[in-house]
Amino acid sequence: MSVSLHLLKLCVGAESIEHLEDWIAQRRADAEGRGEPFEQRHTTRMVPKRMGEIAGAGSLFWVIRGHIACRQRLLAIRPFVDGDGIGRCHLVLEPAVIPVETRPCRPFQGWRYLPHADAPRDLDRAMGDVALMPEAMRRELRQLGLL
């Protein structure tokens, strides 16, 4: 299946990619502690109208501290109605977080569509040895205009 569209979302509260990975690891540990299978998902209020172009083929790109920083492959989009009768949506994500070539991004609410042609490249393919640097070092070098 060819990818034509991704989602872009603010990772509210996360200070870094490592912080997001820690959240995922904690949720996995909590589920395992309860003896439940782990499924990483993010809950939203709205169902993407173009979900057929995304689910199973696209990714959720996370904006962290004002930059598109990483992505997670989007496995499924599951609309549901919560206990209060409000329609919501689970974005089911692959737990692996993939750093991408960073790009500034202004704040926005909810999520935005990101055409595949405009999506940042994965960091390991885009920047060679820079991908081996700690995220904090890459951020500082970027702020200094050196990346």
C-alpha positions in Angstrom: 0.0 0.0 0.0 1.5 3.4 -0.9 1.5 6.1 1.7 -0.1 9.3 0.7 -0.9 10.9 4.0 0.3 11.1 7.6 -1.0 12.9 10.8 0.9 15.6 12.6 0.2 16.2 16.3 1.6 18.1 19.2 3.1 15.9 21.9 1.8 17.9 24.8 3.9 17.7 27.9 6.9 15.9 26.3 10.2 17.6 26.6 12.1 15.2 24.3 11.9 12.1 22.3 13.3 10.2 25.3 10.5 11.6 27.4 7.9 10.2 24.9 9.7 6.8 24.9 9.7 6.8 28.7 5.9 7.4 28.7 5.5 4.4 26.3 7.7 2.2 28.4 5.7 3.2 31.6 2.4 2.3 29.9 3.8 -1.0 28.8 5.0 -1.8 32.3 1.7 -0.8 33.8 -0.2 -3.1 31.3 2.2 -6.0 32.0 1.8 -5.4 35.7 -2.0 -5.8 35.4 -1.4 -8.9 33.2 -2.9 -7.1 30.2 -1.6 -7.1 26.6 0.0 -3.8 25.7 -1.3 -1.7 22.8 0.0 1.8 22.4 -2.7 4.2 21.4 -3.5 7.8 21.6 -7.0 9.0 22.1 -8.4 12.0 20.1 -11.8 13.7 20.0 -12.2 13.6 16.2 -12.0 10.8 13.7 -9.7 11.7 10.7 -12.0 12.0 7.7 -9.2 10.8 5.4 -8.4 7.8 7.6 -8.5 5.4 4.6 -5.4 7.2 3.3 -3.6 6.9 6.6 -4.4 3.8 8.7 -2.0 0.9 8.2 0.2 2.9 5.9 1.0 6.3 7.4 2.6 7.6 10.6 1.8 10.0 13.4 4.5 12.7 13.4 5.0 14.2 16.8 5.8 17.9 17.4 8.0 18.3 20.5 9.1 21.7 21.8 8.2 23.4 18.5 9.8 20.9 16.1 8.6 17.9 14.2 10.9 15.5 16.1 9.8 11.9 15.6 7.2 9.5 14.2 5.3 6.3 15.1 3.8 4.1 12.5 0.0 4.3 12.6 -1.4 0.8 12.7 -5.1 1.5 13.0 -7.7 4.2 13.6 -10.6 3.0 15.8 -13.6 5.3 16.3 -15.5 4.6 19.6 -18.1 6.2 21.9 -16.9 6.8 25.5 -18.8 6.2 28.7 -20.4 9.7 28.4 -21.7 9.0 24.9 -19.1 11.2 23.2 -17.5 10.0 20.0 -13.8 9.6 20.2 -11.0 7.8 18.3 -8.0 5.6 19.2 -4.9 6.1 17.1 -3.2 2.7 17.5 0.6 3.2 17.2 3.6 1.0 16.8 5.5 1.5 20.0 8.8 2.2 18.2 9.6 5.9 18.1 11.6 6.9 15.0 13.5 10.2 15.1 13.2 12.3 12.0 15.0 15.2 10.4 13.7 18.0 12.6 11.7 20.9 11.2 10.2 23.9 13.0 6.4 23.8 13.5 4.1 26.4 14.8 1.6 25.4 17.6 -1.9 24.2 16.5 -4.8 22.4 18.1 -5.8 18.8 17.4 -4.0 17.2 14.5 -3.1 18.1 11.0 -2.7 16.1 7.8 0.8 15.8 6.5 1.3 14.8 2.8 3.9 12.1 2.4 5.9 14.4 0.0 6.2 17.0 2.8 7.1 14.5 5.6 10.5 14.8 7.2 12.9 11.9 6.4 13.9 9.4 9.1 16.9 10.7 10.9 19.1 7.7 10.4 18.7 8.0 6.6 18.8 11.8 6.5 21.7 12.8 8.6 24.3 10.0 8.9 26.4 10.4 12.0 24.2 13.2 13.4 21.7 10.4 14.2 24.1 9.0 16.7 24.2 12.3 18.8 22.1 12.6 21.9 18.9 14.5 21.2 19.8 17.3 23.6 23.0 17.9 21.6 21.2 17.9 18.3 18.7 20.4 19.7 21.4 22.7 21.0 23.3 22.6 17.7 20.1 23.3 15.9 19.4 26.3 18.1 22.9 27.6 17.4 22.2 27.3 13.6 24.8 24.5 13.2 22.4 21.8 12.1 
